Amino acid sequence: QVQLVESGGGLVQAGGSLRLSCAVSGSILSINAMNWYRQTPEKQRELVATITAGGRPNYADSVKGRFTISRDNAKNTAYLQMNSLKPEDTAVYYCNADVRALSGTTNYWGQGTQVTVSS
């Protein structure tokens, strides 16, 4: 059973920083791309950042220069460092990953973590 567990969300003032973590556990052979999405009640789920197994990142235009995605393959964990936060960054942030197990490769989602940025 593979699980993705996010942590690190919370309430922060505009201009502040938060660091999200996504830990993958279970019978894992390898993890391909790891992604961070976010969603608000008013918008569809939005891809914020992605990182390949080799560590190549890519970002949505709305977060470029402010957010940094990274991963620690030894710990099966991805991170999202969020700086210069804005009220419009308020959302539930979800981790997503393609995980290869003995049964094959499956896409998994975490349960989400709330990020609230006050003005």
ChimeraX attribute file (.defattr): number of C-alpha atoms within 10 A of each C-alpha:
attribute: neighborCount
match mode: 1-to-1
recipient: residues
	/A:1	7
	/A:2	14
	/A:3	16
	/A:4	21
	/A:5	18
	/A:6	24
	/A:7	19
	/A:8	15
	/A:9	18
	/A:10	14
	/A:11	14
	/A:12	18
	/A:13	14
	/A:14	17
	/A:15	14
	/A:16	14
	/A:17	17
	/A:18	19
	/A:19	16
	/A:20	21
	/A:21	23
	/A:22	27
	/A:23	18
	/A:24	24
	/A:25	14
	/A:26	11
	/A:27	14
	/A:28	16
	/A:29	12
	/A:30	14
	/A:31	20
	/A:32	15
	/A:33	17
	/A:34	27
	/A:35	26
	/A:36	26
	/A:37	19
	/A:38	22
	/A:39	19
	/A:40	15
	/A:41	8
	/A:42	7
	/A:43	9
	/A:44	9
	/A:45	15
	/A:46	14
	/A:47	18
	/A:48	22
	/A:49	23
	/A:50	25
	/A:51	22
	/A:52	16
	/A:53	16
	/A:54	10
	/A:55	15
	/A:56	12
	/A:57	17
	/A:58	16
	/A:59	19
	/A:60	13
	/A:61	9
	/A:62	11
	/A:63	17
	/A:64	12
	/A:65	11
	/A:66	14
	/A:67	20
	/A:68	19
	/A:69	24
	/A:70	20
	/A:71	22
	/A:72	12
	/A:73	13
	/A:74	6
	/A:75	10
	/A:76	16
	/A:77	19
	/A:78	24
	/A:79	23
	/A:80	23
	/A:81	15
	/A:82	20
	/A:83	17
	/A:84	15
	/A:85	23
	/A:86	20
	/A:87	15
	/A:88	13
	/A:89	20
	/A:90	19
	/A:91	22
	/A:92	18
	/A:93	27
	/A:94	26
	/A:95	30
	/A:96	25
	/A:97	24
	/A:98	17
	/A:99	22
	/A:100	17
	/A:101	16
	/A:102	9
	/A:103	9
	/A:104	8
	/A:105	16
	/A:106	12
	/A:107	13
	/A:108	15
	/A:109	19
	/A:110	19
	/A:111	14
	/A:112	22
	/A:113	21
	/A:114	19
	/A:115	21
	/A:116	20
	/A:117	21
	/A:118	16
	/A:119	11
